[in-house]
Amino acid sequence: MALLRCAVIGVGYLGKFHAQKYAKIPECQLVAVVDSRQEQAEAVAGPLGCAALKDYRALIGQVDAVSIVVPTQGHYEVCAEFLRAGVHVLVEKPMTTTLEQADALIRLAKDNQCVLAVGHLERFNPAALALEPLLSNPRFIDSSRLAPFKPRATDVSVLLDLMIHDVDLILSLVDSELESVECSGARVLTSDIDIANARIRFANGCVANVTASRVSAKSERKMRVFQSQACHSLDFQARTLTTYRGATTPMADPEQAIERHEQSFGEADPLFSEILDFVESIREGRPPKVSGESGRRALEAVQRITEATRLIS
């Protein structure tokens, strides 16, 4: 099978890592990187031995697949251009700024027989992957995603910047529709919401409590999932999954009434796994792990949370 001709549109902080991952995949040829800042494109392209371009339109007809890592407001325009040309697209989250744009991209992908994948990186964290086969009807989920302030991610609220990671993962774990959402949030260092807590209720009774902050003193990414007779505790940064279950046999010592099993996954590269899944979905003719429909569902949920947010002054 011929090499898949690939490119990355937008090679700032995250986009340059996309380019490096494509360059490591034997089935791919990294044709070019594109950035509105020519010097940035050249700085990334040089070590990777590919072309450096300023206008992504020059790639039409020259590539089979692209990663789109431009600011969120530009996602729809750039994605639509490539999908209309029959080019497979991996777009970073959130996939678009509106649900109408998301629907349009999903239609374009189907009409042009293209793969449309959305970059929800936490789905490829090995702790999250190990959780999937252990789940049985989750009843309560508690998650926290805290980060120090970084000016580069302030073009959207903390809901679209950070909380959407956990919302997407929770939606993939709970097989039910959203019933109601409540949220409180505050502006701290920017003109948009910087810290928020949401309570999500599902039609099947499951409840998720989700906290996100980009103005914290430390970085933390954790989630606990409770189901009948078990609690699963994930640490996304440490890449560990700890499961607590009731002892299978009665114990005289109360401290032995709970069995604890910890899995540690060591070094991992979720971004490489995400891009590899995108590439393999193209070559194998199957849907990607995080499809356009999944990206739309996460966007819709976060928009509902945003609309329900009560600002704390």
N, C-alpha and C positions, 0 to 999 in steps of 0.2 A: 504494500500500500504506500502511496506517495506521502511524502512529508506534509504535515499540516502547516500551511503558511500562516504565521501568527504575528500580531502586533499589539502594542499597549498604547492606549490613548490617555495621556495624562500621566507623567512620570515624576510626580512630586514624592512626598514621603512614602506613601503606600504603593504607588504605581511602579516605582523603580524595583520593588520587590517582586511584583508581578512579572516584570521583564526578566529578572534573574531566574525565576522559576521556569518560565518557558524555555529559557536557554539551556536548562538542565534536562529537559525531556527529550529523549532520543527521537521520538516520533514527530517532533515539532521543529520548524525552522523559524527562528525569530527574525522576521523581515525588517521590522523598523519599530522605533518608539517615536511618539508624537507628543509635543508639548508646546503651548503657546509661547514659552520662553525657549528660544532656539539653543541658548547656552546650556540650559538644563537638559534638553533632549540630547545634546552632544555629549554631555558629561555621563549620562547613563548609557548611551549607545556605544561609546568608545570601548570600554572593557568587554562589551558583549559582542562586538564585531557586527553590528547591524546599522541600518541607516537611521539618521536623526532628522525628523521632519517637523515642520511647524503647522502644517495644514493636514488634518486627518483625511480630507477628501481625496488627497493624492493617493491614498491606499486603495480606493475602490477599484476592484478588478485585480488587485495585487495580493490579496490575503483571503484566507478561508475563515479565520476566526480572530476575534479581538477581545481584549479586556478593556473596559471603559472605566477609568478611574479619575474622571474629571469632577469638579464640584457638582453637587446634587442638582442644582438648577439646570445644568447642561445635559443631564442624563438622557432625557427624552429625545432631544434633537439629534444627539450623536448616535444613540442606539437606533433610532428610526432610519437614519441614513444608511447604516450598515445592514440592517435587517431587510430594507427594500432592495439592497444589492445582493441579497442571498448570503450574507456573511453571518456566521454564528457569533453570538454575543454573550460574554460574561460581564455583567454590570455590578458595580459595588452597591451596597445598601446605603440608603433606601433606594429602591429601583427608580422611582420618579418622585415628583413633588405632589402629584394628584393621582387619584384612582382612575380618572379618565385617561390620563397618559399611560398608566400601567395597562389598562384594558387595550389601548391602541397598540402597544408593543407586543402584547400577547397575541393579538390578531395578526400583526405583521409577521411574527415568528411562524405562526401556523400557516399563513398564506404562502410564505416563501420557504417552508420546510426547513426552518432554522432552529437550532437549539438556542433557547434563551435561559440563561442561568443567572442567579442573583447571589452576590457575595456575602452570605451570612456565615461568617467564618467559624462561629462557635459550634456549628453543626458538625464540623470536622475535628473538633477537639477529641482526643482519644477517650477522655473521661465520659463525654456525652455519648460517643459511639458505644462504649461499654454499657451504658445505662439502658439503652434501647431494649435489649432482650430481657432485662430484669423487670421491666415495668408491667404492672397489671392494674389498670383502672386507678390512676392517681387521684387522691382525694384533696390534698392540700400541697401547694408549692410555695416556697419562700425563696426569693432570690435577691441578691444585692450586687450591684456593679458600681464600684466607687473608683474615681480616678482624680489625680491632681489636675489643676487647670492647665490647659494647653490652648493657646490662641488659634492654632491651625484648624480646629474642628468646630468653630463657633458660627458657621454659616447656617446651622440648624439648631433646634432645641436639643436638650439632653435626651428628650424622648426619642428623637430620630437618630441622635448620635450614639447613645449608649443603650437606653432601655430597649430599643428595637431588637438587639441581640437576644435578650432573654425572652422577650415576647415571642419572637420567631421560634425559639427552641421550645417554649411552653406550648405553643400552638401545635408543634409537631408531636408533643408528648400526650396531649389531651385530645381524645377523639370525640369532640363535642363542639357545638357552636357557642360563641360568646352570648351571654344573656344580659350582662350589665357591667359597667365599668365606673369606678370612682377614682379621682386622682386629686392630690394636692401638690402644688409646686411653687417654687420661688425663683425670682431673678436675684442673682447675687453679684456676678462680675460682668455679665453681658446684658443686652436688652431682651434676651430670650430666657426661657426657663433653664436653670442650671442645676437644680436639684428637685427631685419629684418622687412621690410614692403613689403607686396605683394598686387598686384592689380589683381583680378581675374575677367575675363569676361566670361559670359555664353552665349550659343547660342541664348537664348531667350531675350538677351539684359540686363539682370541683371548684376550689377557690385558689387563686394565685395572688400572692402579695409581692409586689415588685418595686424595688428601690433602685434609683439611679442618681449618681452625682458626679459632676465633673469639677467640683470645687472641694474635694476632700484632701486631707493631709497624706493619705496613703492610697495605694492601689489595691483593690480587692474585687474578686469575681467569684462568687460562690452561689450555690443553689442547693436547697434541700427539697426532696420529693417524698411525700408521705403517701403510703398506700396501706392496705390491710396487712398487718403483721410485719411491716417493713418500713424503714426510712433509709433513703439513699442520699448521701451528702457528697456533693461535687465541689471540688476546688479547681477552677479552670486554669488558674495560674500555676499551681503546683502539679496539675494534671493527675489528680488522685480521685478515686471514687471509693467511698466507705459506705458499706451497707450494714445496717443494724437490724437484726431479726429476733423475734422471740425464740428462746431456746426450744429445741425440738423435744427435749425430755425435761421433766420437772427437776428443778435444782433446789437443794436445801439452802444454799447461799444466795441471797437476793442479788448480789453482784454478778452472779452467773446466769441470771434470768434472761440476759440479752447477749446474743452472739454478734460479734463484730468481725467483719471481713473487709480488709482494705486492699485495693488495687492501685498500684503506682505505675505510671506509664513512661516515666523518664523523658528523654528528649523527644520532641515531636515537631512537625512542621505542618500545621493545619492549612496554611496558605498553599503549600505545595500540593497537599491532598485535595484541596478544593479545585485547583487548576487542573490537576491530573484527572479528577472526576469529570470536569468540563470537557477535556480533550477526549477522554474515553467515551463519554456520552455521544460525542460527534462521530467517532470512529465506529462505535457499536450500534448506533441508531437507537439509542434509548434515552429516556428523560434524565436530566441531571438530578442529583440529590436535592438541590434547592432550585426548583423550577420558577418560571415567571409567575405561575399561579401561587406558589408559596410566598414569593416576594410580595405579591399583591395582598395576600391575606395578612401578612405582618404589617404592611403599610396601612391597610384598612383598620386593623386593631389599634395601631398607634394613633391614627387620626381620631378614632373614637375616644381614646384616652385623652388626647389633646383637647378635644371639644368638651370633655367632662372635667377638665382640670380647673380646680378652684385656686386662684392665685393667692398666696399668702404675702401680704404687704408688710 
